[in-house]
Amino acid sequence: MKKKPAARRTHVKLPHEVVQDALLLAGQSGGPDEQSAAHARIAKQLGVSASMLYKWRQPAESGSGSPNPLERTAQLITVTGDTRIVDWLALRAGGHFVQDQVASTPEALPRAANALVREFGLLIAEVVDAADDQRVSPDESQRLREKWNLLRRRTEDFVRRCEKGDYGR
């Protein structure tokens, strides 16, 4: 029996929703008074007014008339075409940015699954080889990072295609 395709479940929030969630989370420990104090503290640290924070929580078209920092950052990335901005932000947040890669010639997903398992095995073997002498050089680290990021992109492409229901077609 063939499974019916599942709809992709990820929801990309709008920039003002992300800002709103972050601000609400920052003042979540107490009641309304604590939230106001947290917002005032955040506004002071950012060098903006508390009312500006509230405006950033609204859609730009109905809010302050100026985009919030997330919208401005997205615009900067679009205008420059440079994803190093996102990578810098990801590093500041303790992670890494890896741009999704869509296969130019999509292969059958069962074969793609086997290829991913094989590539992951090869990466593990490289990790073992690099660490074998109890020292990993900067060049080895860079090669591992590049291969890991490539594998992550390919895996993301695979998972997205599975989410669309492409597996088994």
DRENPA-3360 file (N, C-alpha, C; in nm, 2 decimals, always signed):
BEGIN
1 = MKKKPAAR = +0.08/-0.12/+0.00/+0.00/+0.00/+0.00/+0.09/+0.12/+0.00 ~ +0.07/+0.21/-0.09/+0.15/+0.33/-0.11/+0.10/+0.44/-0.01 ~ +0.19/+0.50/+0.06/+0.16/+0.61/+0.15/+0.12/+0.74/+0.07 ~ +0.03/+0.81/+0.12/+0.00/+0.94/+0.06/+0.10/+1.04/+0.10 ~ +0.14/+1.13/+0.01/+0.24/+1.23/+0.04/+0.19/+1.32/+0.15 ~ +0.29/+1.35/+0.24/+0.26/+1.44/+0.35/+0.29/+1.58/+0.31 ~ +0.21/+1.68/+0.35/+0.24/+1.82/+0.32/+0.36/+1.86/+0.41 ~ +0.44/+1.95/+0.35/+0.56/+2.00/+0.43/+0.50/+2.08/+0.55;
9 = RTHVKLPH = +0.56/+2.05/+0.66/+0.50/+2.10/+0.79/+0.57/+2.22/+0.84 ~ +0.68/+2.27/+0.78/+0.75/+2.38/+0.83/+0.68/+2.51/+0.79 ~ +0.67/+2.60/+0.88/+0.61/+2.73/+0.86/+0.71/+2.84/+0.87 ~ +0.73/+2.91/+0.77/+0.83/+3.02/+0.78/+0.75/+3.15/+0.83 ~ +0.79/+3.19/+0.95/+0.72/+3.30/+1.01/+0.76/+3.43/+0.94 ~ +0.67/+3.53/+0.95/+0.70/+3.66/+0.90/+0.80/+3.73/+1.00 ~ +0.88/+3.82/+0.95/+0.98/+3.89/+1.03/+0.92/+3.95/+1.16 ~ +0.81/+4.02/+1.15/+0.75/+4.08/+1.27/+0.71/+3.97/+1.37;
17 = EVVQDALL = +0.67/+3.85/+1.32/+0.63/+3.74/+1.41/+0.75/+3.69/+1.49 ~ +0.86/+3.68/+1.42/+0.99/+3.64/+1.49/+1.03/+3.73/+1.59 ~ +1.03/+3.86/+1.56/+1.06/+3.97/+1.66/+0.97/+3.96/+1.78 ~ +0.84/+3.95/+1.75/+0.74/+3.94/+1.86/+0.77/+3.82/+1.95 ~ +0.79/+3.71/+1.89/+0.82/+3.59/+1.97/+0.94/+3.61/+2.06 ~ +1.05/+3.66/+2.00/+1.17/+3.68/+2.08/+1.15/+3.78/+2.19 ~ +1.07/+3.89/+2.17/+1.05/+3.98/+2.27/+0.96/+3.93/+2.38 ~ +0.86/+3.85/+2.34/+0.77/+3.79/+2.44/+0.85/+3.68/+2.52;
25 = LAGQSGGP = +0.93/+3.61/+2.46/+1.01/+3.51/+2.53/+1.11/+3.58/+2.63 ~ +1.16/+3.69/+2.59/+1.26/+3.76/+2.68/+1.19/+3.81/+2.81 ~ +1.06/+3.84/+2.80/+1.00/+3.89/+2.93/+0.90/+3.79/+2.99 ~ +0.92/+3.66/+2.95/+0.83/+3.56/+2.99/+0.84/+3.51/+3.14 ~ +0.95/+3.54/+3.21/+0.96/+3.49/+3.34/+0.86/+3.55/+3.44 ~ +0.81/+3.66/+3.41/+0.72/+3.72/+3.51/+0.59/+3.76/+3.44 ~ +0.51/+3.85/+3.51/+0.39/+3.89/+3.45/+0.41/+4.01/+3.36 ~ +0.30/+4.09/+3.34/+0.31/+4.20/+3.25/+0.41/+4.31/+3.29;
33 = DEQSAAHA = +0.43/+4.33/+3.42/+0.53/+4.42/+3.46/+0.67/+4.38/+3.43 ~ +0.70/+4.25/+3.44/+0.83/+4.20/+3.41/+0.85/+4.21/+3.26 ~ +0.75/+4.19/+3.18/+0.76/+4.20/+3.03/+0.79/+4.34/+2.99 ~ +0.73/+4.44/+3.05/+0.75/+4.58/+3.02/+0.90/+4.61/+3.06 ~ +0.94/+4.56/+3.18/+1.08/+4.59/+3.22/+1.18/+4.53/+3.13 ~ +1.15/+4.41/+3.08/+1.24/+4.34/+2.99/+1.25/+4.42/+2.86 ~ +1.13/+4.46/+2.81/+1.13/+4.54/+2.68/+1.21/+4.67/+2.70 ~ +1.19/+4.74/+2.81/+1.26/+4.86/+2.84/+1.41/+4.84/+2.84;
41 = RIAKQLGV = +1.45/+4.73/+2.90/+1.59/+4.69/+2.91/+1.65/+4.66/+2.77 ~ +1.58/+4.59/+2.69/+1.62/+4.55/+2.56/+1.63/+4.68/+2.47 ~ +1.53/+4.76/+2.48/+1.53/+4.89/+2.40/+1.65/+4.97/+2.44 ~ +1.68/+4.98/+2.57/+1.79/+5.06/+2.61/+1.92/+5.00/+2.55 ~ +1.94/+4.87/+2.56/+2.06/+4.81/+2.51/+2.08/+4.82/+2.36 ~ +1.96/+4.83/+2.29/+1.97/+4.85/+2.14/+1.98/+5.00/+2.10 ~ +1.95/+5.09/+2.20/+1.96/+5.23/+2.17/+1.84/+5.28/+2.09 ~ +1.72/+5.21/+2.12/+1.59/+5.25/+2.05/+1.49/+5.27/+2.16;
49 = SASMLYKW = +1.38/+5.33/+2.13/+1.27/+5.34/+2.22/+1.19/+5.21/+2.24 ~ +1.13/+5.20/+2.35/+1.04/+5.08/+2.37/+0.93/+5.08/+2.27 ~ +0.88/+5.20/+2.23/+0.77/+5.20/+2.13/+0.82/+5.15/+1.99 ~ +0.95/+5.17/+1.97/+1.01/+5.12/+1.84/+1.00/+4.96/+1.84 ~ +1.04/+4.90/+1.96/+1.03/+4.76/+1.97/+0.89/+4.71/+1.94 ~ +0.79/+4.78/+1.99/+0.65/+4.74/+1.97/+0.61/+4.76/+1.82 ~ +0.67/+4.86/+1.76/+0.64/+4.88/+1.61/+0.70/+4.76/+1.53 ~ +0.82/+4.72/+1.58/+0.89/+4.61/+1.51/+0.81/+4.48/+1.52;
57 = RQPAESGS = +0.72/+4.47/+1.61/+0.63/+4.35/+1.63/+0.51/+4.35/+1.54 ~ +0.50/+4.46/+1.47/+0.38/+4.47/+1.37/+0.43/+4.46/+1.23 ~ +0.34/+4.42/+1.14/+0.38/+4.41/+1.00/+0.43/+4.55/+0.96 ~ +0.53/+4.56/+0.87/+0.58/+4.69/+0.84/+0.48/+4.78/+0.77 ~ +0.39/+4.72/+0.70/+0.29/+4.81/+0.63/+0.19/+4.87/+0.73 ~ +0.17/+4.81/+0.84/+0.07/+4.87/+0.94/+0.15/+4.92/+1.07 ~ +0.28/+4.90/+1.07/+0.36/+4.94/+1.19/+0.42/+5.07/+1.17 ~ +0.55/+5.08/+1.19/+0.63/+5.20/+1.19/+0.65/+5.26/+1.06;
65 = GSPNPLER = +0.62/+5.18/+0.95/+0.65/+5.23/+0.82/+0.79/+5.21/+0.78 ~ +0.87/+5.16/+0.87/+1.01/+5.12/+0.84/+1.03/+4.97/+0.88 ~ +1.11/+4.90/+0.80/+1.12/+4.76/+0.83/+1.20/+4.73/+0.96 ~ +1.17/+4.62/+1.02/+1.24/+4.58/+1.14/+1.38/+4.53/+1.10 ~ +1.46/+4.51/+1.20/+1.60/+4.47/+1.17/+1.61/+4.34/+1.08 ~ +1.51/+4.24/+1.11/+1.52/+4.12/+1.03/+1.48/+4.15/+0.88 ~ +1.39/+4.23/+0.86/+1.35/+4.27/+0.72/+1.47/+4.34/+0.65 ~ +1.53/+4.43/+0.73/+1.65/+4.50/+0.67/+1.76/+4.41/+0.64;
73 = TAQLITVT = +1.79/+4.31/+0.73/+1.89/+4.22/+0.70/+1.86/+4.13/+0.58 ~ +1.74/+4.09/+0.57/+1.70/+4.01/+0.45/+1.71/+4.09/+0.32 ~ +1.68/+4.22/+0.33/+1.69/+4.30/+0.22/+1.84/+4.32/+0.18 ~ +1.93/+4.34/+0.28/+2.07/+4.35/+0.26/+2.13/+4.22/+0.19 ~ +2.08/+4.11/+0.23/+2.13/+3.98/+0.17/+2.08/+3.98/+0.02 ~ +1.95/+4.01/+0.00/+1.90/+4.01/-0.14/+1.98/+4.11/-0.23 ~ +2.00/+4.23/-0.18/+2.06/+4.33/-0.26/+2.21/+4.30/-0.29 ~ +2.28/+4.24/-0.19/+2.42/+4.21/-0.21/+2.44/+4.07/-0.27;
81 = GDTRIVDW = +2.35/+3.98/-0.24/+2.36/+3.85/-0.29/+2.47/+3.77/-0.21 ~ +2.50/+3.82/-0.09/+2.61/+3.77/-0.01/+2.55/+3.70/+0.11 ~ +2.57/+3.56/+0.12/+2.51/+3.49/+0.23/+2.61/+3.48/+0.35 ~ +2.73/+3.55/+0.33/+2.82/+3.55/+0.45/+2.76/+3.63/+0.56 ~ +2.66/+3.71/+0.53/+2.59/+3.79/+0.64/+2.51/+3.68/+0.73 ~ +2.44/+3.59/+0.66/+2.37/+3.49/+0.73/+2.47/+3.40/+0.81 ~ +2.58/+3.37/+0.75/+2.68/+3.28/+0.81/+2.73/+3.35/+0.94 ~ +2.76/+3.48/+0.93/+2.80/+3.55/+1.05/+2.70/+3.55/+1.16;
89 = LALRAGGH = +2.57/+3.57/+1.12/+2.46/+3.56/+1.22/+2.45/+3.42/+1.28 ~ +2.46/+3.32/+1.20/+2.46/+3.18/+1.25/+2.57/+3.16/+1.35 ~ +2.69/+3.20/+1.31/+2.81/+3.18/+1.40/+2.78/+3.25/+1.54 ~ +2.73/+3.37/+1.53/+2.70/+3.45/+1.66/+2.60/+3.38/+1.74 ~ +2.51/+3.30/+1.68/+2.41/+3.22/+1.75/+2.45/+3.08/+1.78 ~ +2.58/+3.05/+1.75/+2.64/+2.92/+1.79/+2.62/+2.81/+1.69 ~ +2.60/+2.85/+1.56/+2.58/+2.75/+1.46/+2.65/+2.78/+1.33 ~ +2.61/+2.72/+1.22/+2.67/+2.75/+1.09/+2.55/+2.75/+0.99;
97 = FVQDQVAS = +2.57/+2.84/+0.89/+2.47/+2.85/+0.78/+2.52/+2.76/+0.67 ~ +2.43/+2.68/+0.62/+2.45/+2.60/+0.51/+2.34/+2.61/+0.41 ~ +2.37/+2.67/+0.29/+2.26/+2.70/+0.20/+2.21/+2.56/+0.14 ~ +2.08/+2.55/+0.13/+2.02/+2.43/+0.07/+2.07/+2.42/-0.08 ~ +2.08/+2.29/-0.11/+2.13/+2.26/-0.25/+2.02/+2.17/-0.31 ~ +1.97/+2.22/-0.42/+1.87/+2.14/-0.49/+1.94/+2.07/-0.61 ~ +1.93/+1.94/-0.61/+1.99/+1.86/-0.72/+1.95/+1.91/-0.85 ~ +2.05/+1.93/-0.94/+2.01/+1.97/-1.08/+1.95/+1.86/-1.16;
105 = TPEALPRA = +1.99/+1.74/-1.13/+1.93/+1.62/-1.20/+1.89/+1.53/-1.09 ~ +1.77/+1.54/-1.04/+1.73/+1.46/-0.93/+1.72/+1.31/-0.96 ~ +1.79/+1.23/-0.88/+1.79/+1.09/-0.90/+1.68/+1.03/-0.82 ~ +1.65/+0.90/-0.85/+1.55/+0.83/-0.77/+1.59/+0.84/-0.62 ~ +1.49/+0.86/-0.54/+1.52/+0.88/-0.40/+1.57/+0.75/-0.33 ~ +1.53/+0.63/-0.36/+1.60/+0.52/-0.30/+1.75/+0.51/-0.33 ~ +1.78/+0.55/-0.45/+1.93/+0.55/-0.49/+2.00/+0.67/-0.41 ~ +1.93/+0.78/-0.40/+1.98/+0.89/-0.33/+2.00/+0.86/-0.18;
113 = ANALVREF = +1.91/+0.78/-0.12/+1.92/+0.74/+0.02/+2.05/+0.66/+0.03 ~ +2.07/+0.56/-0.06/+2.19/+0.48/-0.05/+2.32/+0.56/-0.07 ~ +2.31/+0.66/-0.16/+2.43/+0.75/-0.17/+2.46/+0.83/-0.05 ~ +2.35/+0.88/+0.02/+2.37/+0.96/+0.14/+2.44/+0.87/+0.25 ~ +2.39/+0.75/+0.26/+2.45/+0.66/+0.36/+2.60/+0.63/+0.33 ~ +2.63/+0.61/+0.20/+2.76/+0.59/+0.16/+2.85/+0.71/+0.19 ~ +2.80/+0.83/+0.15/+2.88/+0.95/+0.18/+2.90/+0.98/+0.33 ~ +2.80/+0.95/+0.41/+2.81/+0.96/+0.55/+2.92/+0.87/+0.61;
121 = GLLIAEVV = +2.92/+0.75/+0.56/+3.02/+0.65/+0.60/+3.16/+0.70/+0.56 ~ +3.18/+0.75/+0.44/+3.31/+0.81/+0.40/+3.35/+0.92/+0.48 ~ +3.25/+1.01/+0.52/+3.29/+1.12/+0.61/+3.33/+1.07/+0.75 ~ +3.27/+0.97/+0.80/+3.31/+0.91/+0.93/+3.45/+0.85/+0.92 ~ +3.48/+0.79/+0.81/+3.61/+0.73/+0.79/+3.72/+0.85/+0.78 ~ +3.68/+0.96/+0.72/+3.77/+1.07/+0.72/+3.79/+1.13/+0.86 ~ +3.69/+1.14/+0.94/+3.70/+1.19/+1.07/+3.80/+1.10/+1.15 ~ +3.78/+0.97/+1.14/+3.87/+0.87/+1.21/+4.01/+0.89/+1.16;
129 = DAADDQRV = +4.03/+0.90/+1.03/+4.17/+0.92/+0.97/+4.23/+1.05/+1.03 ~ +4.15/+1.16/+1.03/+4.20/+1.29/+1.07/+4.24/+1.28/+1.22 ~ +4.16/+1.21/+1.30/+4.19/+1.21/+1.44/+4.29/+1.09/+1.48 ~ +4.33/+1.01/+1.39/+4.41/+0.90/+1.42/+4.54/+0.93/+1.49 ~ +4.60/+1.04/+1.45/+4.73/+1.08/+1.51/+4.71/+1.17/+1.63 ~ +4.58/+1.18/+1.69/+4.55/+1.26/+1.81/+4.56/+1.41/+1.78 ~ +4.56/+1.45/+1.66/+4.57/+1.59/+1.62/+4.50/+1.61/+1.49 ~ +4.42/+1.71/+1.48/+4.35/+1.75/+1.36/+4.40/+1.88/+1.32;
137 = SPDESQRL = +4.46/+1.89/+1.20/+4.52/+2.01/+1.15/+4.41/+2.11/+1.10 ~ +4.44/+2.23/+1.09/+4.35/+2.33/+1.03/+4.30/+2.29/+0.89 ~ +4.39/+2.24/+0.81/+4.35/+2.19/+0.67/+4.25/+2.08/+0.68 ~ +4.28/+1.98/+0.77/+4.19/+1.87/+0.79/+4.05/+1.92/+0.84 ~ +4.05/+2.01/+0.93/+3.93/+2.07/+0.98/+3.85/+2.13/+0.87 ~ +3.92/+2.21/+0.79/+3.85/+2.28/+0.68/+3.79/+2.18/+0.58 ~ +3.86/+2.07/+0.55/+3.81/+1.97/+0.46/+3.69/+1.90/+0.52 ~ +3.70/+1.87/+0.65/+3.58/+1.80/+0.72/+3.46/+1.90/+0.72;
145 = REKWNLLR = +3.48/+2.02/+0.74/+3.37/+2.12/+0.74/+3.31/+2.12/+0.60 ~ +3.39/+2.13/+0.50/+3.33/+2.14/+0.36/+3.25/+2.02/+0.33 ~ +3.31/+1.90/+0.36/+3.24/+1.77/+0.33/+3.11/+1.76/+0.41 ~ +3.12/+1.80/+0.54/+3.00/+1.79/+0.63/+2.89/+1.89/+0.57 ~ +2.93/+2.01/+0.53/+2.83/+2.10/+0.48/+2.76/+2.05/+0.35 ~ +2.84/+1.99/+0.27/+2.79/+1.93/+0.14/+2.69/+1.82/+0.17 ~ +2.73/+1.73/+0.27/+2.64/+1.62/+0.31/+2.51/+1.68/+0.37 ~ +2.52/+1.78/+0.45/+2.40/+1.84/+0.50/+2.31/+1.90/+0.40;
153 = RRTEDFVR = +2.37/+1.97/+0.30/+2.29/+2.02/+0.19/+2.22/+1.91/+0.11 ~ +2.29/+1.80/+0.08/+2.23/+1.69/+0.01/+2.12/+1.62/+0.09 ~ +2.15/+1.61/+0.22/+2.05/+1.55/+0.30/+1.92/+1.63/+0.31 ~ +1.94/+1.76/+0.32/+1.82/+1.85/+0.33/+1.74/+1.84/+0.20 ~ +1.81/+1.83/+0.08/+1.74/+1.82/-0.04/+1.66/+1.69/-0.04 ~ +1.72/+1.58/+0.01/+1.66/+1.45/+0.01/+1.53/+1.46/+0.10 ~ +1.54/+1.52/+0.22/+1.43/+1.52/+0.31/+1.32/+1.61/+0.25 ~ +1.35/+1.72/+0.19/+1.25/+1.80/+0.13/+1.18/+1.73/+0.02;
161 = RCEKGDYG = +1.25/+1.65/-0.06/+1.18/+1.57/-0.16/+1.09/+1.46/-0.10 ~ +1.14/+1.41/+0.01/+1.05/+1.31/+0.08/+0.93/+1.38/+0.13 ~ +0.94/+1.50/+0.19/+0.83/+1.57/+0.24/+0.72/+1.60/+0.13 ~ +0.77/+1.62/+0.01/+0.68/+1.64/-0.11/+0.61/+1.51/-0.15 ~ +0.66/+1.40/-0.10/+0.60/+1.27/-0.14/+0.67/+1.21/-0.26 ~ +0.79/+1.25/-0.29/+0.86/+1.20/-0.41/+0.92/+1.06/-0.39 ~ +0.93/+1.02/-0.26/+0.99/+0.89/-0.24/+0.90/+0.77/-0.29 ~ +0.96/+0.68/-0.36/+0.89/+0.57/-0.41/+0.81/+0.59/-0.55;
169 = R = +0.84/+0.71/-0.61/+0.77/+0.74/-0.73/+0.86/+0.68/-0.85;
% end
